[in-house]
Amino acid sequence: MKRFIAVLFVLQIFISSLTAQSEAGAIFLLIAPGARAGGMGEAQVAVANDAYASYWNPAGLGFLKGSEAALMHVNWLPGLADDMYYEFLGFRKHYDKLGTLGGHIIFLNLGEQVRTSEIGEELGTFTSYMTAFSMSYGALISEKKSFGINAKISYQHLVEIGAGSEKGKGTSLDFGFDIGYLQKDWLIDDLTIGFNLSNIGPKVSFIDPDQADPQPTNLTVGFNYGIVNSEFNKLNIVYDVDKLLVASYPDMDWDDNGYIGGYDEDGNQSPGNDYNKKGQIEIAHTDPIYLALFTSWVDDWFLGGDIDKAISGEYGDKIIGGWTWDESMDLNGNNEPDANEMVQTDNLNPGDDGWGIYNEWGQKEVGNSDDRSLSNELDKLVHNFGLEYWYGEYFAIRTGYYYDKTGKISNPTFGIGLRFAGYGFDFGYTYGEPGHPLTNTMRFSLNMEY
């Protein structure tokens, strides 16, 4: 089967850099637009007071009057490649007694890739890209409350053709929706709260529909508090927290019989099949969106059985555990099992007394479902902190912090903004550890009110 190594490598880095949730498709929809947001740690859901509101929170459009256009350019992942770039074009226009219409266009160019045959022979080059178009509507439901909605179409072009046994093309056309809410003076004066539920839609598939991935349905809750709000000085502190509503499960022994699969959907014994006797699927899978909205909150700690951490397919029918730790072989004295200290269990079956709880690499498999807790779920939240100071209406200084524990991302951000005669210029800079793909990312934005 043909492998497009360059494309897959870029996408793998790209996905892990954003959210560490490689179970989702169309992950490019989560790239944060706007240099203003880029300088504030990408915290904007409770701000959303310009043309970028159509992305961050369409409810923000309900408070806006007049018309505005905005555009942004950024060389994406500059530490990884020099031909990847991201473009964003947004707009809004208010209509009396109707509300505010808006929308945006996103374009991500993944650069030029090398096409190879099944045996690694180079067959030329091709270009991969992703794009999305969204129409937005926001309106007030009271003096201090608004709602908004987006309808979007996204298109991903990874490669023109499949190869070998692959059928179809490496392209995907999908649709989705966003729903937003914004409330000012929530609980106390100058405190705004915002919600945005984005990318609600069917699964994303390319060449093989059976391997479709869920859209990156994402819930963001944001807070924006005006610490200083005088005529010439304004200082706001902003915080967003993101939760990806994708429920995913690795190979799991849901019925505690010590095996992965071995039955068909009806519970009939069928060696090599993917279900257990109860008809539950035990190989890696994701829940459909109507379930994931709920199960994504508990899939990493409450739901599921023991996890099979062995290399997929190495032994045919997958067995949970079967190896014990010989502590007398712990020569390095770290009191943790590793591959050199494993002894295979003989003459026993899964579930028997004495059956090993580890795999041959020293990873615990039997009973590891008991080790998971709510903290495993909380670790997958992404936190965004921002601080913005305005002098008058003309000059702004920004800083922020982006923290994703699971994705191992902890990047400070900085930015400035200028406004004059209806025009606005923003610059945002992401700082990070040397070698990280997001390090030294610079965003440039231009706004025009008319």
Backbone torsions as a table, in degrees:
resi	resn	phi	psi	omega
1	MET	NA	133.8	-177.4
2	LYS	-65.4	137.7	177.7
3	ARG	-119.9	126.7	176.9
4	PHE	-97.6	82.6	-168.2
5	ILE	-60.1	-43.1	-176.0
6	ALA	-62.8	-44.4	-179.4
7	VAL	-63.1	-47.1	-177.1
8	LEU	-64.2	-37.9	179.4
9	PHE	-64.0	-46.2	179.8
10	VAL	-60.9	-45.8	-178.0
11	LEU	-65.9	-38.0	-180.0
12	GLN	-63.0	-46.9	177.9
13	ILE	-64.1	-42.0	-177.7
14	PHE	-60.8	-45.1	-179.3
15	ILE	-66.9	-49.5	-176.0
16	SER	-65.7	-26.5	179.9
17	SER	-72.6	-26.5	-177.0
18	LEU	-85.9	-49.5	-168.1
19	THR	-151.1	-4.5	179.9
20	ALA	62.6	18.3	179.8
21	GLN	-113.7	79.7	-174.6
22	SER	-76.9	3.7	179.4
23	GLU	-77.7	-16.5	-174.2
24	ALA	-94.3	152.9	173.6
25	GLY	-102.9	170.4	-179.8
26	ALA	51.8	39.5	-176.0
27	ILE	-65.8	-14.9	179.3
28	PHE	-63.0	-20.0	178.9
29	LEU	-66.5	-13.1	179.8
30	LEU	-94.7	-1.2	176.7
31	ILE	-66.9	129.1	-174.3
32	ALA	-79.1	119.7	176.6
33	PRO	-88.9	160.0	175.1
34	GLY	95.2	122.9	178.3
35	ALA	-69.5	-27.5	176.3
36	ARG	-62.5	-48.8	177.3
37	ALA	-63.1	-39.3	-180.0
38	GLY	-61.0	-29.6	178.2
39	GLY	-84.7	-10.6	-177.0
40	MET	-113.3	30.8	178.2
41	GLY	67.2	19.8	-179.4
42	GLU	62.2	36.1	175.2
43	ALA	-104.5	109.5	-173.4
44	GLN	-145.5	-9.2	-170.9
45	VAL	-62.4	-32.7	178.1
46	ALA	-97.0	6.9	174.7
47	VAL	-101.3	-74.1	168.8
48	ALA	39.0	56.2	-177.3
49	ASN	-122.2	29.1	174.7
50	ASP	-146.7	-167.2	-175.4
51	ALA	-65.6	-17.1	177.4
52	TYR	-76.6	-5.2	179.2
53	ALA	-60.2	-27.7	179.4
54	SER	-62.2	-23.3	175.4
55	TYR	-93.4	-50.6	-170.9
56	TRP	-72.9	-43.9	-179.7
57	ASN	-166.8	101.4	-176.7
58	PRO	-60.8	-17.8	177.0
59	ALA	-64.1	-27.3	178.9
60	GLY	-62.5	-24.7	179.0
61	LEU	-62.4	-28.6	-176.5
62	GLY	-62.6	-25.3	-179.6
63	PHE	-90.6	-4.7	-171.6
64	LEU	-98.1	140.7	175.4
65	LYS	-111.9	167.9	176.4
66	GLY	73.1	-160.5	-176.3
67	SER	-132.5	151.3	-178.6
68	GLU	-157.4	146.4	171.8
69	ALA	-125.1	149.9	-179.1
70	ALA	-144.3	145.2	176.1
71	LEU	-143.7	152.4	-178.0
72	MET	-143.0	146.2	173.4
73	HIS	-130.7	140.3	175.0
74	VAL	-150.8	136.1	169.7
75	ASN	-77.6	110.0	-169.4
76	TRP	-84.3	135.2	-178.3
77	LEU	49.5	62.0	-175.9
78	PRO	-63.4	-23.9	178.3
79	GLY	-77.9	-6.8	-178.0
80	LEU	-106.6	-43.9	-177.3
81	ALA	-151.2	156.4	-177.7
82	ASP	-104.6	3.5	-178.8
83	ASP	-122.3	21.1	175.4
84	MET	-104.2	129.7	178.2
85	TYR	-146.2	158.9	-175.2
86	TYR	-127.7	131.7	178.8
87	GLU	-123.2	143.7	178.9
88	PHE	-138.1	132.8	175.4
89	LEU	-130.5	120.9	-179.8
90	GLY	-126.1	160.3	178.7
91	PHE	-153.9	162.7	173.9
92	ARG	-153.9	152.5	177.1
93	LYS	-152.7	129.8	-178.8
94	HIS	-92.3	141.1	175.9
95	TYR	-124.9	124.4	-179.6
96	ASP	-58.2	139.9	178.4
97	LYS	64.6	2.8	179.3
98	LEU	-116.8	-45.8	-175.8
99	GLY	127.8	-159.4	-177.7
100	THR	-119.8	128.8	174.4
101	LEU	-98.4	147.8	178.4
102	GLY	-156.6	-168.8	178.5
103	GLY	166.1	176.8	178.8
104	HIS	-158.5	159.8	174.3
105	ILE	-124.1	132.7	178.2
106	ILE	-117.4	137.6	174.9
107	PHE	-138.5	123.3	177.3
108	LEU	-119.2	117.8	176.8
109	ASN	-96.4	122.4	-179.3
110	LEU	-92.6	2.2	175.5
111	GLY	86.2	-172.0	-176.7
112	GLU	-91.1	134.1	-179.1
113	GLN	-117.9	160.1	178.7
114	VAL	-101.5	125.2	177.5
115	ARG	-87.4	132.1	179.5
116	THR	-126.2	158.6	176.4
117	SER	-84.2	-178.3	-179.7
118	GLU	-65.3	-21.1	-179.3
119	ILE	-104.7	10.8	176.0
120	GLY	90.2	7.1	179.4
121	GLU	-75.5	132.0	-179.7
122	GLU	-73.7	131.2	-176.1
123	LEU	-119.6	18.3	-179.1
124	GLY	116.0	-167.4	-177.8
125	THR	-127.5	163.8	175.2
126	PHE	-152.4	165.2	-178.3
127	THR	-112.0	134.7	178.0
128	SER	-110.2	141.9	178.6
129	TYR	-156.0	165.2	178.0
130	MET	-138.7	144.2	-179.2
131	THR	-148.3	156.9	179.3
132	ALA	-149.1	146.4	177.2
133	PHE	-128.0	132.4	-176.4
134	SER	-132.2	138.3	170.4
135	MET	-111.4	137.4	-171.7
136	SER	-128.4	154.2	175.2
137	TYR	-144.2	132.0	176.9
138	GLY	-135.3	143.5	-178.5
139	ALA	-151.7	155.2	176.6
140	LEU	-78.3	141.0	171.6
141	ILE	-110.6	-9.3	169.2
142	SER	-162.8	-177.0	-176.7
143	GLU	-61.5	-30.9	-174.5
144	LYS	-122.7	11.7	-178.7
145	LYS	-130.1	142.8	178.3
146	SER	-144.7	160.9	174.3
147	PHE	-132.8	162.8	178.3
148	GLY	-155.6	161.0	-179.6
149	ILE	-145.4	145.0	174.3
150	ASN	-118.5	145.0	167.1
151	ALA	-124.0	127.2	-172.3
152	LYS	-134.3	154.2	172.4
153	ILE	-124.7	132.9	178.7
154	SER	-124.6	147.6	-179.6
155	TYR	-134.8	130.0	178.7
156	GLN	-120.5	128.2	-178.2
157	HIS	-121.9	93.1	179.8
158	LEU	-88.0	-40.9	-179.6
159	VAL	-161.3	152.9	-174.3
160	GLU	-75.8	-33.8	-171.7
161	ILE	-137.4	154.7	170.3
162	GLY	-87.3	-173.9	-179.3
163	ALA	-151.3	159.4	177.5
164	GLY	59.5	-125.1	-179.3
165	SER	-82.8	-4.2	180.0
166	GLU	-71.0	141.0	178.9
167	LYS	-117.9	149.1	179.4
168	GLY	85.1	-173.4	-177.9
169	LYS	-110.3	160.5	178.7
170	GLY	-85.0	49.0	178.5
171	THR	-128.5	159.5	-179.5
172	SER	-147.0	132.3	175.4
173	LEU	-119.2	120.9	-172.7
174	ASP	-137.4	164.0	176.5
175	PHE	-132.5	159.4	180.0
176	GLY	-163.7	177.1	-177.6
177	PHE	-136.2	155.3	171.1
178	ASP	-126.4	148.0	176.4
179	ILE	-131.7	130.4	-177.5
180	GLY	-130.9	158.3	178.2
181	TYR	-146.0	143.0	-179.3
182	LEU	-143.1	134.4	178.3
183	GLN	-136.6	125.2	178.4
184	LYS	-92.4	156.9	-178.4
185	ASP	50.9	47.7	178.9
186	TRP	-81.1	120.9	-178.0
187	LEU	69.9	-50.3	178.0
188	ILE	-135.4	164.3	177.8
189	ASP	-62.4	144.9	174.6
190	ASP	68.7	14.5	174.5
191	LEU	-110.9	120.8	179.3
192	THR	-111.3	138.5	175.5
193	ILE	-119.6	141.8	-179.9
194	GLY	-137.9	149.7	175.3
195	PHE	-130.1	142.1	173.0
196	ASN	-143.8	118.5	175.3
197	LEU	-106.1	109.9	-170.1
198	SER	-116.1	158.8	173.9
199	ASN	61.0	51.1	174.7
200	ILE	-90.1	119.7	-178.6
201	GLY	177.3	179.7	-179.1
202	PRO	-70.3	169.0	-178.2
203	LYS	-66.0	157.2	-179.0
204	VAL	-101.4	125.4	179.2
205	SER	-130.2	151.0	176.5
206	PHE	-115.1	-111.2	-175.3
207	ILE	-69.7	-38.7	-175.0
208	ASP	-117.0	106.6	179.8
209	PRO	-60.6	-26.3	179.6
210	ASP	-68.8	-16.1	179.7
211	GLN	-108.8	26.4	-179.5
212	ALA	-63.2	144.4	178.1
213	ASP	-109.3	147.9	177.2
214	PRO	-67.5	153.5	172.7
215	GLN	-65.0	157.2	-179.3
216	PRO	-78.7	64.1	178.6
217	THR	-59.8	124.6	-169.3
218	ASN	-134.7	132.1	174.9
219	LEU	-107.1	126.5	175.6
220	THR	-122.1	130.5	173.5
221	VAL	-114.2	128.4	-175.3
222	GLY	-128.4	152.3	177.2
223	PHE	-132.1	140.0	-178.8
224	ASN	-136.8	113.8	-177.3
225	TYR	-118.2	127.7	178.2
226	GLY	-84.9	99.5	-179.6
227	ILE	-69.8	-43.5	176.8
228	VAL	-125.0	132.2	-178.2
229	ASN	-144.8	68.4	179.3
230	SER	-107.0	-177.4	-175.3
231	GLU	-64.8	-40.1	-174.7
232	PHE	-110.3	-11.0	-177.6
233	ASN	-133.1	128.5	177.6
234	LYS	-134.7	131.4	178.8
235	LEU	-133.9	121.3	-179.1
236	ASN	-121.5	139.2	172.0
237	ILE	-110.6	133.4	-170.8
238	VAL	-128.6	141.8	177.8
239	TYR	-142.4	129.7	173.8
240	ASP	-121.9	145.7	171.5
241	VAL	-129.2	131.0	-175.3
242	ASP	-110.1	139.1	174.1
243	LYS	-131.9	117.5	177.5
244	LEU	-78.7	119.7	-175.5
245	LEU	-90.5	59.0	176.0
246	VAL	-118.7	116.6	179.0
247	ALA	-95.4	114.5	-176.2
248	SER	-129.4	149.6	-177.2
249	TYR	-135.8	131.8	171.5
250	PRO	-76.0	-175.1	174.3
251	ASP	-58.0	123.1	-174.5
252	MET	-135.0	142.1	173.6
253	ASP	-92.2	88.2	-173.1
254	TRP	-72.4	-29.7	-174.8
255	ASP	-103.6	8.3	174.4
256	ASP	58.9	34.4	176.5
257	ASN	-96.9	0.9	176.6
258	GLY	89.1	1.1	-178.1
259	TYR	-127.7	153.0	171.4
260	ILE	-98.8	116.4	178.9
261	GLY	73.7	-149.7	-179.2
262	GLY	102.4	-0.1	179.8
263	TYR	-138.2	163.2	175.1
264	ASP	-92.9	-177.4	-176.2
265	GLU	-61.1	-26.2	-178.2
266	ASP	-90.8	4.1	178.9
267	GLY	84.8	13.6	177.8
268	ASN	-88.9	137.0	-177.4
269	GLN	-61.5	128.3	-176.0
270	SER	-152.9	90.4	-177.0
271	PRO	-50.8	133.3	-179.9
272	GLY	88.5	-8.2	178.8
273	ASN	-79.5	173.9	-165.8
274	ASP	-103.3	1.0	-173.1
275	TYR	-114.1	164.3	172.6
276	ASN	-98.5	-176.6	-174.5
277	LYS	-64.4	-23.8	179.7
278	LYS	-85.5	-1.4	-178.9
279	GLY	84.9	12.1	177.0
280	GLN	-87.0	136.1	177.8
281	ILE	-74.6	133.7	-175.8
282	GLU	-114.1	-11.9	174.8
283	ILE	-79.4	167.8	-177.9
284	ALA	-56.4	133.9	-179.6
285	HIS	-161.1	171.8	175.9
286	THR	-125.5	152.8	177.0
287	ASP	-80.6	150.1	172.0
288	PRO	-64.7	161.0	-171.6
289	ILE	-58.6	-37.8	-176.8
290	TYR	-67.6	-22.4	173.2
291	LEU	-91.4	-39.0	-174.9
292	ALA	-62.9	-27.8	176.3
293	LEU	-55.6	-26.2	-179.2
294	PHE	-109.2	-46.1	-174.3
295	THR	-72.1	-19.7	-179.8
296	SER	-65.3	-16.7	178.9
297	TRP	-82.4	-15.0	-174.5
298	VAL	-131.4	2.1	-174.8
299	ASP	-69.5	-23.9	-176.5
300	ASP	-91.7	-1.6	-178.6
301	TRP	-146.7	-38.4	-173.7
302	PHE	-97.2	-40.6	-179.0
303	LEU	-87.8	158.0	172.7
304	GLY	96.5	167.9	-179.8
305	GLY	-113.5	-157.2	178.3
306	ASP	-66.5	139.2	-174.9
307	ILE	-92.1	131.2	173.4
308	ASP	-85.3	113.5	-177.4
309	LYS	-102.9	9.7	179.3
310	ALA	-74.4	164.5	177.1
311	ILE	-65.8	126.2	-172.9
312	SER	-58.5	129.0	172.5
313	GLY	81.1	2.8	-174.8
314	GLU	-68.0	-33.7	-175.5
315	TYR	-113.1	11.4	-176.5
316	GLY	75.8	-111.3	173.7
317	ASP	-65.1	124.7	-173.5
318	LYS	-84.7	131.7	-179.4
319	ILE	-112.8	133.8	178.4
320	ILE	-83.7	123.8	177.3
321	GLY	75.5	-149.4	178.7
322	GLY	105.7	3.2	178.5
323	TRP	-130.0	144.9	177.9
324	THR	-115.3	160.4	-178.4
325	TRP	-99.0	119.8	176.0
326	ASP	-91.9	98.0	-175.0
327	GLU	-65.4	-20.8	178.6
328	SER	-67.8	-15.8	179.8
329	MET	-93.9	6.2	-177.8
330	ASP	-77.0	74.2	-174.5
331	LEU	-71.8	-28.9	-178.3
332	ASN	-83.9	-7.8	173.3
333	GLY	69.0	23.8	-179.6
334	ASN	-90.1	-2.6	178.6
335	ASN	56.0	30.1	174.9
336	GLU	-131.7	137.3	-178.0
337	PRO	-69.5	145.6	171.7
338	ASP	-142.6	179.3	-170.9
339	ALA	-61.0	-31.7	-176.7
340	ASN	-76.5	-6.7	-175.3
341	GLU	-115.7	14.2	-175.7
342	MET	-94.8	140.8	175.8
343	VAL	-126.5	127.9	-176.0
344	GLN	-74.0	139.5	177.4
345	THR	-74.4	130.0	-178.5
346	ASP	-111.4	148.6	171.9
347	ASN	58.7	28.0	177.2
348	LEU	-133.6	159.1	176.6
349	ASN	-114.0	159.3	177.3
350	PRO	-53.8	134.2	-179.2
351	GLY	96.3	-19.7	178.5
352	ASP	-70.7	151.8	174.3
353	ASP	-59.9	131.9	-179.3
354	GLY	94.4	-7.8	176.7
355	TRP	-62.7	132.7	-175.6
356	GLY	-66.4	144.1	-178.7
357	ILE	-95.7	-2.9	-176.8
358	TYR	-110.2	163.9	165.9
359	ASN	-95.4	-179.7	-173.2
360	GLU	-70.4	-9.6	177.5
361	TRP	-95.3	3.6	178.5
362	GLY	84.4	14.4	178.1
363	GLN	-92.6	133.7	-179.9
364	LYS	-70.2	129.1	177.4
365	GLU	-118.5	-52.0	179.8
366	VAL	-71.6	120.9	178.6
367	GLY	87.3	2.9	-178.6
368	ASN	-72.8	-13.6	174.8
369	SER	-66.1	-27.6	179.2
370	ASP	-75.3	-16.8	-177.0
371	ASP	-86.9	-13.0	-177.7
372	ARG	-83.8	145.1	-177.7
373	SER	-141.7	179.2	-179.6
374	LEU	-58.5	-29.0	-179.6
375	SER	-61.5	-29.3	176.9
376	ASN	-63.4	-35.9	178.0
377	GLU	-74.0	-43.1	-178.3
378	LEU	-65.1	-29.4	179.0
379	ASP	-64.1	-20.4	-176.5
380	LYS	-90.7	-0.6	173.8
381	LEU	-72.5	145.3	176.1
382	VAL	-108.5	130.4	-175.3
383	HIS	-112.7	135.9	-179.6
384	ASN	-127.7	124.3	179.7
385	PHE	-119.4	138.7	180.0
386	GLY	-143.2	150.9	176.6
387	LEU	-136.6	129.8	-178.0
388	GLU	-133.8	126.5	177.6
389	TYR	-116.3	128.1	176.6
390	TRP	-113.3	131.1	168.4
391	TYR	-101.3	110.4	-173.4
392	GLY	63.0	-138.1	177.9
393	GLU	-116.5	14.1	-168.4
394	TYR	-115.3	-25.2	-172.8
395	PHE	-140.2	135.9	-179.1
396	ALA	-134.3	144.3	172.0
397	ILE	-120.4	137.6	-174.8
398	ARG	-135.7	152.3	170.5
399	THR	-150.8	163.7	-177.7
400	GLY	-169.7	-176.9	-178.3
401	TYR	-151.5	131.8	179.9
402	TYR	-113.7	122.7	-175.8
403	TYR	-130.8	121.1	177.0
404	ASP	-132.3	101.9	-174.9
405	LYS	-64.5	-47.0	-177.9
406	THR	-64.9	-40.9	179.7
407	GLY	-81.0	-1.6	179.5
408	LYS	56.5	45.3	178.5
409	ILE	-117.8	126.0	175.5
410	SER	-145.3	84.7	-170.6
411	ASN	-113.6	121.5	169.3
412	PRO	-71.5	153.0	178.6
413	THR	-133.8	156.6	-179.8
414	PHE	-143.5	156.4	178.9
415	GLY	-169.6	164.6	174.6
416	ILE	-136.3	161.2	177.7
417	GLY	-144.3	144.1	177.8
418	LEU	-129.0	139.8	177.0
419	ARG	-133.4	132.8	178.8
420	PHE	-160.8	127.3	173.4
421	ALA	52.4	41.8	176.7
422	GLY	85.1	-2.9	178.3
423	TYR	-108.2	148.1	178.3
424	GLY	-138.1	140.4	176.8
425	PHE	-126.6	133.0	178.7
426	ASP	-130.6	145.8	176.2
427	PHE	-131.1	134.5	177.5
428	GLY	-132.0	141.3	-177.1
429	TYR	-131.8	132.0	177.2
430	THR	-107.2	122.4	178.9
431	TYR	-101.5	149.8	178.9
432	GLY	-164.3	-177.8	-179.6
433	GLU	-69.1	146.0	178.0
434	PRO	-56.2	133.6	179.0
435	GLY	95.1	-15.5	178.0
436	HIS	-74.4	138.0	-175.1
437	PRO	-58.8	-29.0	-177.8
438	LEU	-87.9	-8.9	-178.6
439	THR	-61.3	137.5	178.1
440	ASN	67.2	25.2	174.6
441	THR	-76.2	126.0	179.8
442	MET	-116.8	130.9	178.3
443	ARG	-114.0	140.2	177.2
444	PHE	-126.7	130.4	-178.3
445	SER	-130.1	149.5	175.0
446	LEU	-132.1	129.9	177.4
447	ASN	-117.3	144.5	178.7
448	MET	-138.2	115.7	174.9
449	GLU	-94.0	141.4	-177.2
450	TYR	-148.7	NA	NA
